Amino acid sequence: TLGEVQLQLMKNPRALSGNLGSVAWLSEGISIEDAQDQLRSEVWQLPSPMSTRQDVKLAEKRQRLSARIDKFHSTGQAYLKGLEIDDVFTLEDDPAFCGQEEQDEDNGEFWEDDDEDWEAGDQEGEEVSAELMRISMPSSIGHGKLMELGLQDLLKEEMELRIGQANDCLDRLWTDLGNNAILYHQTFRSANSTREGTRTKKEIQKVVSRINKHVRSYQRSRQAILRLEPAPSMEEKYPEIGPQDLVVSKEVTEENRFGQDQDQ
C-alpha cells in the first residue's frame, strides 16, 4: 500500500535521493492532489447560485488549500535543486468520471470549521482556484528532464509511491465494484418494494461516487507512473480504465436469467 511504501522509504531516508524529508514532501504532493479532487467534488455539489455562507466557506477552503500548495512548492525547491518549473505536465481527470457527485444528507463535513488555526494570505489577484492549481512533482517534469538534471533518485522515490497509490486505488475499486454488484442484485430483488428500492438506489449512487473517486485517483497515479517510466511494460501493467470496464454484469443482477451460472 501507499502507506507501507512511504514508511519503508522513510526508514531509509538517505538511501535514494539523499535528502531528508523528500519522501514526506512527495507524499504531501499526492495528498494535496487528493484534497484538490475532494474540493472539486464538493464544488460540484454546490447549488447555483450559492448562499452567502456557502460562498464564504468555499473561499476559506480554497485559501487553506492554496496556502498548503504554496508551502509545498516552496519546500520542493530544495529537492528540485531550485529548478524553475514553467512548462510542466499537469495531471488531468477523465471527464467520464467527473460530474455531479452524490451528496450526503448532511453536508456538515464540508461546511464545518477545521480545528486547526490558520491565517489567510493575500488572495487578491488570484485567478486559478486552489482545486485547479498545478502541483509540480518530479512526474510533472518527466523522465528525460529528471535524468538530465541528475534527479533520478527523486524519480525512483515518487515512482514507488505512485505504484503504491495505484495499487491502493485498484484494491478499493474492486471492493466497491463488488459492493455495487450486490446492491444492483438487491435492487432487482426489491423491485416490488418502492421503499426498499429507493433506499438501495441511494446506496448505489454513493458507491458509484466512491468508484469514480477511486478511478480518478488511479488515473492520476497512472499518468504519473508513465511520465516517470514511459515504458510499454508499465502501460500494460497499469492499463487505462474506462466506463466500459465498470459495467455491472447482468449475470450478477438478473437472478433468474436463463442459462445463468448458479455459482455466481
Backbone bond lengths (Angstrom), bond angles and torsions (degrees), N, CA, C in turn:
res aa  C-N    CA-C-N  psi(-1)  N-CA   C-N-CA  omega(-1)  CA-C   N-CA-C  phi
1 T - - - 1.449 - - 1.533 110.72 -
2 L 1.327 116.16 166.69 1.462 120.15 179.40 1.521 111.16 -60.45
3 G 1.334 117.03 -41.90 1.457 120.23 179.87 1.524 112.47 -62.78
4 E 1.325 116.57 -40.69 1.463 120.68 179.04 1.524 111.16 -66.47
5 V 1.336 116.24 -40.84 1.466 120.16 178.14 1.528 110.23 -63.00
6 Q 1.329 116.10 -45.00 1.458 120.46 179.76 1.519 111.03 -60.68
7 L 1.324 116.64 -44.15 1.464 120.76 -180.00 1.519 111.11 -62.68
8 Q 1.325 116.63 -43.60 1.458 120.85 -179.57 1.526 111.58 -63.10
9 L 1.332 116.22 -42.53 1.459 120.00 179.60 1.524 111.40 -67.58
10 M 1.321 116.95 -36.61 1.463 120.54 -177.93 1.526 111.92 -73.86
11 K 1.331 117.32 -21.38 1.459 120.38 175.62 1.521 111.13 -70.90
12 N 1.329 115.20 -21.25 1.464 120.95 178.46 1.528 108.60 -127.13
13 P 1.333 116.38 64.84 1.469 120.26 -170.43 1.514 115.30 -61.96
14 R 1.324 117.55 -23.55 1.458 119.66 -178.20 1.523 112.70 -104.68
15 A 1.339 115.70 5.05 1.464 119.31 -175.26 1.523 112.76 -68.36
16 L 1.333 116.92 -32.94 1.461 119.29 -176.78 1.530 111.13 -111.05
17 S 1.304 117.23 -85.76 1.462 119.70 -173.59 1.520 113.63 -69.82
18 G 1.341 116.15 -22.24 1.459 118.81 -178.55 1.513 113.11 79.28
19 N 1.309 117.82 3.04 1.461 122.03 -179.67 1.518 110.17 -109.20
20 L 1.311 115.91 119.44 1.457 119.48 176.19 1.528 109.45 -63.46
21 G 1.324 116.26 131.90 1.456 120.08 177.38 1.509 115.43 93.24
22 S 1.331 118.38 -5.43 1.467 119.69 -177.25 1.524 111.81 -66.35
23 V 1.324 117.52 -36.63 1.467 120.54 -179.99 1.525 110.07 -66.59
24 A 1.333 116.55 -43.06 1.460 120.54 178.01 1.518 110.40 -63.20
25 W 1.336 116.63 -38.18 1.462 120.36 178.57 1.530 111.30 -64.93
26 L 1.324 117.13 -44.76 1.463 120.95 178.60 1.529 111.16 -63.80
27 S 1.323 115.73 -40.87 1.471 120.13 178.93 1.520 110.71 -64.57
28 E 1.333 116.58 -36.62 1.453 120.57 177.22 1.531 110.27 -63.72
29 G 1.325 116.65 -38.19 1.457 119.58 178.03 1.517 112.21 -61.54
30 I 1.329 116.59 -43.10 1.462 120.83 177.54 1.529 110.42 -65.03
31 S 1.330 115.99 -39.60 1.463 120.66 178.61 1.529 110.91 -64.26
32 I 1.321 116.89 -38.50 1.461 120.73 178.21 1.522 110.41 -64.82
33 E 1.323 117.51 -40.90 1.465 120.80 176.82 1.525 110.38 -58.24
34 D 1.328 116.06 -42.09 1.469 119.87 178.24 1.524 110.93 -65.56
35 A 1.336 116.36 -38.88 1.469 120.54 178.94 1.527 110.31 -65.49
36 Q 1.318 117.03 -38.95 1.463 120.73 176.14 1.528 110.81 -62.42
37 D 1.337 115.60 -43.34 1.462 120.15 178.83 1.527 110.46 -61.27
38 Q 1.336 116.45 -41.73 1.460 120.73 179.57 1.526 111.21 -63.97
39 L 1.326 116.15 -42.78 1.461 119.56 -179.57 1.523 110.77 -67.39
40 R 1.325 117.23 -38.55 1.468 119.21 176.33 1.529 110.63 -60.08
41 S 1.327 115.74 -41.13 1.463 119.93 178.72 1.524 110.71 -63.23
42 E 1.322 116.75 -40.69 1.461 120.75 179.91 1.524 111.19 -67.45
43 V 1.335 116.59 -36.76 1.461 120.45 178.06 1.530 110.11 -64.90
44 W 1.358 116.84 -37.28 1.467 120.38 178.06 1.529 110.94 -60.38
45 Q 1.322 116.52 -29.64 1.463 120.59 -176.07 1.528 113.05 -79.48
46 L 1.320 115.82 -18.76 1.463 119.06 -174.11 1.529 111.73 -71.25
47 P 1.323 115.88 143.51 1.465 119.51 178.80 1.525 111.01 -75.39
48 S 1.288 115.92 165.20 1.453 121.55 174.66 1.526 108.51 -127.97
49 P 1.309 117.91 118.59 1.472 126.87 2.69 1.520 111.89 -80.55
50 M 1.333 116.21 159.07 1.453 121.30 177.65 1.526 109.97 -80.91
51 S 1.322 114.77 156.61 1.457 119.58 171.90 1.523 108.45 -74.87
52 T 1.315 116.91 164.57 1.466 120.89 178.81 1.525 110.73 -59.92
53 R 1.320 116.25 -42.16 1.471 120.44 -179.75 1.521 110.81 -62.93
54 Q 1.328 116.90 -42.71 1.457 120.19 179.11 1.524 110.85 -64.59
55 D 1.309 116.28 -39.97 1.465 121.22 179.70 1.524 110.86 -62.31
56 V 1.336 115.94 -43.11 1.465 120.74 -179.66 1.520 110.62 -66.36
57 K 1.345 116.57 -45.32 1.462 119.76 -178.34 1.526 111.54 -65.24
58 L 1.318 116.53 -36.95 1.458 119.74 177.96 1.527 110.60 -65.08
59 A 1.329 116.37 -40.89 1.462 120.45 178.08 1.528 110.87 -61.91
60 E 1.331 116.46 -39.46 1.461 120.30 178.38 1.526 110.81 -64.90
61 K 1.330 115.94 -44.54 1.464 120.05 178.62 1.523 110.54 -58.55
62 R 1.314 116.14 -43.79 1.459 120.48 -178.23 1.519 111.47 -67.27
63 Q 1.327 117.21 -38.31 1.461 119.94 179.61 1.525 111.02 -66.48
64 R 1.324 117.13 -40.87 1.465 120.14 177.44 1.526 110.48 -60.81
65 L 1.318 115.57 -47.47 1.456 120.02 -177.74 1.521 110.87 -66.46
66 S 1.323 116.65 -38.98 1.458 120.77 178.56 1.524 111.18 -62.25
67 A 1.338 116.19 -42.11 1.469 120.27 178.21 1.527 110.93 -63.75
68 R 1.309 115.51 -38.85 1.473 120.92 178.26 1.524 110.70 -63.91
69 I 1.320 117.01 -40.55 1.465 121.82 179.30 1.527 110.60 -67.09
70 D 1.330 116.48 -43.04 1.461 120.05 179.03 1.527 110.82 -60.05
71 K 1.336 116.57 -43.43 1.470 120.73 178.97 1.522 110.48 -63.86
72 F 1.331 116.39 -40.14 1.470 120.68 179.06 1.522 110.66 -60.48
73 H 1.313 117.13 -46.66 1.469 120.24 -178.71 1.525 111.81 -68.56
74 S 1.320 116.46 -35.72 1.468 119.80 177.91 1.522 110.70 -64.63
75 T 1.331 116.19 -44.96 1.472 120.78 178.41 1.519 110.97 -64.68
76 G 1.310 116.54 -35.74 1.461 121.54 -175.63 1.512 114.79 -66.15
77 Q 1.329 117.20 -20.58 1.462 119.13 -179.51 1.532 111.95 -60.04
78 A 1.332 116.33 -31.82 1.466 119.81 179.45 1.522 111.47 -67.67
79 Y 1.335 116.56 -34.67 1.465 120.63 -177.50 1.529 112.22 -86.43
80 L 1.333 116.16 -25.37 1.464 120.41 179.44 1.521 111.42 -97.19
81 K 1.324 115.57 13.94 1.467 122.20 175.59 1.523 112.46 57.59
82 G 1.336 115.43 37.29 1.457 120.01 176.68 1.508 114.49 70.02
83 L 1.317 117.11 15.60 1.459 121.35 -178.22 1.521 110.88 -62.16
84 E 1.321 116.41 127.62 1.456 121.17 175.64 1.524 108.01 -82.23
85 I 1.330 116.05 113.86 1.458 120.87 -176.37 1.519 109.25 -100.43
86 D 1.307 115.78 107.51 1.461 120.23 -179.66 1.524 111.50 -106.56
87 D 1.328 115.73 -48.43 1.466 120.31 -176.05 1.524 108.61 -114.74
88 V 1.312 117.47 95.79 1.460 121.32 -178.23 1.515 109.78 -126.94
89 F 1.327 114.12 161.83 1.458 121.00 178.23 1.528 109.17 -75.86
90 T 1.318 116.64 139.48 1.454 121.72 178.42 1.521 109.63 -114.87
91 L 1.334 116.73 128.03 1.457 120.79 178.38 1.522 108.83 -66.39
92 E 1.319 115.94 136.90 1.454 120.72 -177.40 1.524 110.87 -125.20
93 D 1.331 115.51 144.13 1.457 121.09 176.90 1.517 110.33 -83.10
94 D 1.329 116.19 146.65 1.455 121.92 174.80 1.528 107.92 -74.31
95 P 1.333 118.17 120.74 1.478 120.47 -179.10 1.529 113.32 -55.75
96 A 1.342 116.75 -25.30 1.469 120.01 -179.41 1.524 111.86 -63.50
97 F 1.332 116.67 -21.64 1.468 120.52 -178.21 1.525 111.79 -113.44
98 C 1.320 115.98 19.19 1.456 121.66 177.22 1.523 108.84 -118.49
99 G 1.311 115.09 159.23 1.454 118.46 177.48 1.499 111.51 138.79
100 Q 1.310 115.42 -154.52 1.463 120.47 -176.64 1.516 110.81 -68.97
101 E 1.321 115.83 115.96 1.444 121.57 178.33 1.524 109.96 -87.52
102 E 1.322 114.99 156.11 1.474 119.67 177.20 1.516 109.38 -70.51
103 Q 1.302 116.81 125.95 1.457 121.27 178.96 1.519 110.79 -85.30
104 D 1.311 115.29 143.43 1.455 119.30 169.71 1.517 107.76 -76.09
105 E 1.339 115.68 156.87 1.452 119.06 179.57 1.520 111.25 -61.58
106 D 1.329 114.97 -30.45 1.459 119.42 179.19 1.524 108.29 -117.49
107 N 1.311 116.36 117.54 1.450 120.41 179.92 1.523 111.94 -88.59
108 G 1.331 116.61 19.68 1.454 120.44 -175.85 1.512 113.48 -57.37
109 E 1.335 117.31 -35.22 1.456 119.73 -176.90 1.518 110.93 -58.99
110 F 1.319 116.43 -36.90 1.457 119.54 179.86 1.525 111.73 -75.98
111 W 1.355 116.13 -39.47 1.452 118.65 -170.62 1.517 113.80 -91.64
112 E 1.329 118.70 -11.66 1.457 120.00 -179.38 1.516 110.27 -68.70
113 D 1.315 115.90 146.70 1.459 120.65 176.56 1.516 109.66 -70.82
114 D 1.332 116.33 144.25 1.453 120.54 174.46 1.518 108.55 -75.64
115 D 1.339 115.81 148.48 1.458 119.85 179.63 1.523 111.43 -71.88
116 E 1.338 115.95 -30.41 1.455 119.96 -176.10 1.526 110.74 -72.16
117 D 1.322 115.45 132.03 1.458 119.63 178.29 1.519 109.08 -74.13
118 W 1.309 115.10 148.20 1.448 119.29 178.96 1.514 108.55 -153.89
119 E 1.322 115.59 160.25 1.449 120.63 177.71 1.518 108.43 -122.58
120 A 1.300 115.60 129.43 1.462 119.91 179.26 1.516 109.61 -74.71
121 G 1.324 114.81 134.47 1.451 119.80 176.71 1.519 109.89 -84.45
122 D 1.319 115.50 -175.86 1.459 120.82 178.46 1.516 109.13 -76.50
123 Q 1.322 117.07 109.99 1.454 121.67 -176.03 1.530 112.75 -100.78
124 E 1.343 116.28 7.77 1.451 118.70 -177.79 1.530 110.14 -63.94
125 G 1.305 115.10 137.03 1.449 119.60 177.62 1.515 113.73 83.58
126 E 1.332 118.00 -0.14 1.460 120.82 -179.82 1.524 109.04 -67.34
127 E 1.319 116.28 126.66 1.452 121.05 -175.43 1.518 112.12 -105.62
128 V 1.326 117.60 -33.79 1.458 121.62 -176.51 1.523 109.55 -102.66
129 S 1.322 116.31 126.76 1.462 120.39 178.22 1.522 109.83 -63.91
130 A 1.325 116.50 148.77 1.461 121.31 -174.91 1.524 112.32 -57.72
131 E 1.342 116.56 -37.07 1.465 119.10 -177.94 1.524 112.74 -71.32
132 L 1.344 116.46 -9.12 1.467 120.93 -179.86 1.527 112.44 -112.24
133 M 1.317 116.73 0.16 1.464 120.09 -178.14 1.527 112.14 -66.23
134 R 1.296 115.27 149.10 1.460 121.79 178.17 1.529 109.87 -77.51
135 I 1.327 116.50 135.16 1.468 122.49 176.30 1.521 108.14 -107.30
136 S 1.327 116.14 116.07 1.465 120.65 -175.64 1.523 110.61 -88.10
137 M 1.328 115.20 102.98 1.459 123.09 177.49 1.526 107.76 -112.60
138 P 1.335 118.47 167.68 1.468 119.64 173.99 1.527 112.84 -52.68
139 S 1.334 116.32 -38.20 1.462 120.24 179.23 1.523 111.70 -64.35
140 S 1.332 117.09 -24.12 1.457 120.45 177.83 1.525 110.64 -67.08
141 I 1.320 115.76 -31.09 1.463 121.24 -177.89 1.526 110.87 -80.57
142 G 1.329 116.12 -38.35 1.460 119.85 178.51 1.513 113.63 100.58
143 H 1.324 114.87 156.58 1.465 122.54 -174.89 1.525 112.77 -56.99
144 G 1.332 117.06 -50.53 1.461 120.65 -174.64 1.514 113.30 -59.96
145 K 1.323 116.66 -48.12 1.463 120.77 -178.05 1.522 110.85 -67.71
146 L 1.327 117.81 -37.85 1.465 121.02 178.82 1.521 111.25 -62.43
147 M 1.314 116.10 -43.16 1.470 120.36 178.57 1.528 110.57 -64.75
148 E 1.313 115.31 -39.49 1.464 120.55 179.91 1.523 111.49 -63.56
149 L 1.334 116.24 -34.94 1.459 121.53 -177.98 1.525 113.18 -88.69
150 G 1.335 116.43 -1.25 1.458 119.87 -179.49 1.511 113.97 76.08
151 L 1.341 116.58 26.75 1.461 121.26 -178.45 1.526 111.71 -104.65
152 Q 1.327 115.95 30.06 1.465 119.35 -176.71 1.527 112.91 -65.07
153 D 1.334 117.62 -29.15 1.465 119.35 179.28 1.528 111.09 -70.41
154 L 1.324 116.22 -38.65 1.460 120.22 175.65 1.526 109.82 -65.13
155 L 1.313 115.46 -36.94 1.461 121.10 175.77 1.531 110.81 -58.23
156 K 1.333 115.88 -45.51 1.468 120.61 -178.37 1.534 111.15 -63.99
157 E 1.329 116.03 -38.03 1.464 119.17 179.87 1.525 111.08 -64.68
158 E 1.326 115.90 -47.66 1.464 117.21 179.25 1.528 110.29 -64.85
159 M 1.317 116.75 -36.78 1.463 120.27 -179.51 1.533 110.35 -58.43
160 E 1.315 116.96 -46.21 1.463 120.08 -179.74 1.529 111.33 -64.21
161 L 1.335 116.50 -40.28 1.460 120.26 178.88 1.531 111.31 -66.20
162 R 1.318 116.55 -40.65 1.467 120.21 -179.22 1.532 111.28 -67.23
163 I 1.316 116.62 -37.11 1.463 119.68 177.01 1.528 109.45 -64.00
164 G 1.341 116.64 -41.89 1.457 119.75 176.20 1.520 111.54 -62.55
165 Q 1.330 117.02 -40.12 1.465 121.78 177.14 1.527 110.81 -61.89
166 A 1.329 116.65 -46.69 1.467 120.91 -179.29 1.521 111.29 -61.86
167 N 1.325 116.39 -43.62 1.470 119.89 -179.78 1.530 111.64 -65.28
168 D 1.333 116.70 -38.65 1.468 120.34 175.83 1.525 110.54 -60.42
169 C 1.321 115.85 -45.75 1.469 120.57 -178.63 1.525 111.18 -61.95
170 L 1.330 116.38 -41.82 1.464 120.05 -179.72 1.519 111.06 -65.09
171 D 1.329 116.69 -41.73 1.472 120.17 178.39 1.526 110.73 -60.30
172 R 1.330 116.36 -46.37 1.471 120.50 -179.26 1.525 110.73 -68.12
173 L 1.323 115.37 -35.78 1.463 119.50 179.88 1.513 111.15 -64.26
174 W 1.319 117.52 -47.14 1.477 120.38 -179.07 1.528 110.59 -63.56
175 T 1.342 115.92 -38.12 1.468 119.36 178.24 1.521 111.13 -61.35
176 D 1.335 116.74 -47.22 1.463 119.77 -177.95 1.525 112.37 -73.99
177 L 1.320 118.31 -27.09 1.459 119.73 173.61 1.530 110.00 -65.33
178 G 1.331 115.72 -38.67 1.461 119.71 175.75 1.517 111.51 -65.06
179 N 1.341 115.77 -42.67 1.461 119.92 177.68 1.528 110.86 -61.90
180 N 1.323 115.30 -39.10 1.460 120.16 -179.46 1.529 111.26 -64.64
181 A 1.326 116.29 -41.53 1.463 120.39 179.22 1.528 110.89 -62.37
182 I 1.341 115.58 -40.96 1.471 119.94 179.08 1.526 110.38 -63.77
183 L 1.337 116.52 -42.36 1.460 120.36 -179.72 1.528 111.73 -66.12
184 Y 1.322 117.15 -38.59 1.463 119.89 176.48 1.527 110.15 -62.86
185 H 1.320 115.90 -39.49 1.458 120.78 178.43 1.530 109.94 -61.85
186 Q 1.346 116.18 -41.80 1.458 120.85 178.80 1.520 111.14 -65.82
187 T 1.339 117.29 -32.75 1.459 121.43 178.47 1.518 110.92 -63.20
188 F 1.325 115.98 -43.52 1.457 119.82 178.12 1.527 110.89 -64.69
189 R 1.320 116.73 -40.14 1.466 120.58 -177.89 1.525 111.42 -70.03
190 S 1.350 116.79 -30.26 1.469 120.01 -177.07 1.528 111.30 -101.21
191 A 1.338 116.39 23.45 1.467 120.64 -176.82 1.518 112.43 -58.70
192 N 1.338 116.79 -27.93 1.467 120.41 -178.51 1.522 112.77 -87.82
193 S 1.328 116.41 -3.40 1.461 120.42 179.73 1.518 108.79 -114.13
194 T 1.324 116.33 107.54 1.463 120.49 -177.72 1.523 111.44 -62.36
195 R 1.338 116.31 -42.14 1.462 120.45 -177.95 1.519 111.19 -64.18
196 E 1.324 116.72 -49.70 1.464 120.58 -179.11 1.519 110.67 -66.01
197 G 1.343 115.93 -39.00 1.456 119.78 -179.80 1.514 112.11 -63.03
198 T 1.330 117.02 -41.78 1.462 121.80 179.07 1.521 111.16 -65.06
199 R 1.339 115.66 -43.05 1.462 119.86 178.80 1.523 111.12 -61.87
200 T 1.323 116.69 -44.05 1.458 120.69 -179.23 1.523 111.21 -65.27
201 K 1.328 116.99 -39.88 1.464 120.23 179.46 1.522 111.33 -63.43
202 K 1.338 117.14 -35.77 1.467 120.00 176.53 1.526 110.55 -65.91
203 E 1.328 115.59 -39.63 1.461 119.58 177.41 1.528 110.52 -64.15
204 I 1.331 116.25 -38.53 1.462 120.73 178.16 1.526 110.23 -62.19
205 Q 1.332 117.01 -42.34 1.463 120.86 180.00 1.529 110.72 -61.15
206 K 1.329 116.60 -39.85 1.463 120.13 179.06 1.528 111.15 -65.54
207 V 1.344 116.06 -42.10 1.460 120.04 179.81 1.522 110.21 -66.43
208 V 1.321 117.20 -40.63 1.464 120.80 178.60 1.526 110.60 -61.76
209 S 1.329 117.47 -38.55 1.464 120.98 176.65 1.525 110.67 -61.60
210 R 1.334 116.43 -41.72 1.463 119.84 178.23 1.519 110.56 -66.75
211 I 1.320 117.08 -40.25 1.464 121.21 178.54 1.526 110.22 -59.49
212 N 1.331 116.20 -46.70 1.464 119.87 179.09 1.527 111.30 -60.98
213 K 1.335 116.28 -38.42 1.456 120.30 178.69 1.522 110.85 -64.74
214 H 1.335 117.14 -43.12 1.466 120.82 178.36 1.523 110.53 -61.49
215 V 1.335 116.61 -42.66 1.466 120.47 -178.69 1.528 110.47 -64.84
216 R 1.321 116.89 -43.15 1.467 119.31 179.61 1.526 110.79 -60.62
217 S 1.326 116.88 -43.76 1.462 120.59 179.03 1.525 110.86 -65.43
218 Y 1.333 116.31 -41.33 1.466 120.16 177.75 1.522 110.98 -61.93
219 Q 1.319 116.66 -43.69 1.464 119.81 -178.76 1.525 111.16 -65.06
220 R 1.325 117.41 -35.54 1.467 119.34 176.59 1.525 110.27 -65.27
221 S 1.329 116.51 -45.50 1.461 119.66 179.52 1.524 110.31 -63.85
222 R 1.330 117.02 -39.43 1.474 121.12 179.71 1.529 111.09 -63.53
223 Q 1.321 116.77 -44.75 1.464 119.84 178.22 1.526 110.70 -59.67
224 A 1.335 115.93 -42.20 1.464 120.05 179.78 1.529 110.88 -64.95
225 I 1.323 116.78 -43.61 1.471 121.12 179.66 1.523 110.91 -58.31
226 L 1.321 116.54 -44.46 1.465 120.51 -177.98 1.523 111.67 -72.35
227 R 1.314 117.66 -23.80 1.459 120.43 173.64 1.525 110.71 -74.61
228 L 1.323 115.76 -34.39 1.460 120.29 -178.72 1.526 112.15 -80.84
229 E 1.309 116.30 -33.52 1.474 121.29 178.48 1.528 108.95 -141.38
230 P 1.329 116.61 83.42 1.469 120.94 -176.81 1.529 112.03 -75.96
231 A 1.330 115.63 66.52 1.460 121.08 -178.58 1.525 109.61 -115.65
232 P 1.336 117.89 143.22 1.473 121.02 178.55 1.519 113.05 -55.61
233 S 1.335 117.04 -32.97 1.465 120.43 -178.82 1.528 111.11 -63.63
234 M 1.349 116.50 -37.20 1.456 119.51 179.32 1.527 110.87 -73.21
235 E 1.318 116.39 -35.94 1.461 119.93 178.06 1.517 110.92 -66.52
236 E 1.333 115.73 -32.40 1.463 120.34 177.70 1.522 110.99 -75.04
237 K 1.326 116.36 -37.68 1.463 120.53 -178.71 1.529 111.06 -70.72
238 Y 1.334 116.13 -35.11 1.462 120.71 -180.00 1.530 108.56 -122.40
239 P 1.334 116.57 77.98 1.471 120.75 -177.12 1.526 111.79 -71.85
240 E 1.299 115.11 160.39 1.460 120.19 176.00 1.522 109.33 -70.51
241 I 1.314 116.25 144.59 1.459 121.87 178.68 1.526 108.50 -108.96
242 G 1.324 116.12 127.84 1.457 121.11 178.59 1.512 110.77 -116.64
243 P 1.331 117.29 169.04 1.468 121.07 -179.91 1.522 112.60 -55.11
244 Q 1.338 116.90 -33.48 1.464 120.15 -178.63 1.519 112.15 -66.18
245 D 1.320 117.25 -19.36 1.471 120.97 -179.56 1.529 111.95 -82.86
246 L 1.321 117.37 -8.32 1.464 121.24 -174.17 1.518 112.84 -113.08
247 V 1.322 116.65 10.09 1.456 120.87 -179.10 1.521 109.90 -70.42
248 V 1.330 116.98 131.78 1.459 121.66 177.99 1.522 108.64 -74.91
249 S 1.324 117.21 127.02 1.456 122.30 -177.89 1.523 111.82 -65.45
250 K 1.325 115.75 138.13 1.464 120.31 176.39 1.525 111.08 -65.36
251 E 1.323 116.91 -22.17 1.462 120.34 177.72 1.529 110.22 -62.67
252 V 1.358 115.02 -28.18 1.462 119.52 -179.17 1.512 110.91 -85.98
253 T 1.353 116.68 -38.70 1.455 119.35 -172.06 1.514 114.48 -85.76
254 E 1.330 118.35 -29.42 1.451 120.40 -176.97 1.526 109.93 -95.84
255 E 1.308 115.33 100.43 1.455 122.19 -169.61 1.522 112.31 -62.05
256 N 1.320 117.96 -40.63 1.458 120.76 -174.21 1.520 112.74 -111.12
257 R 1.330 115.35 28.65 1.451 118.59 -178.55 1.520 110.93 -64.55
258 F 1.326 116.70 136.50 1.465 121.07 -178.53 1.519 110.30 -62.57
259 G 1.327 116.67 131.83 1.460 121.02 178.89 1.500 115.35 80.76
260 Q 1.323 116.61 6.56 1.467 119.69 -178.82 1.517 111.33 -69.44
261 D 1.320 115.81 141.06 1.450 121.93 177.32 1.526 108.22 -69.45
262 Q 1.304 118.66 119.95 1.473 121.91 -175.59 1.517 112.96 -70.54
263 D 1.346 116.26 -14.93 1.466 118.75 -179.26 1.514 112.06 -81.98
264 Q 1.344 118.33 -9.95 1.453 120.19 -176.28 1.521 111.02 -82.85
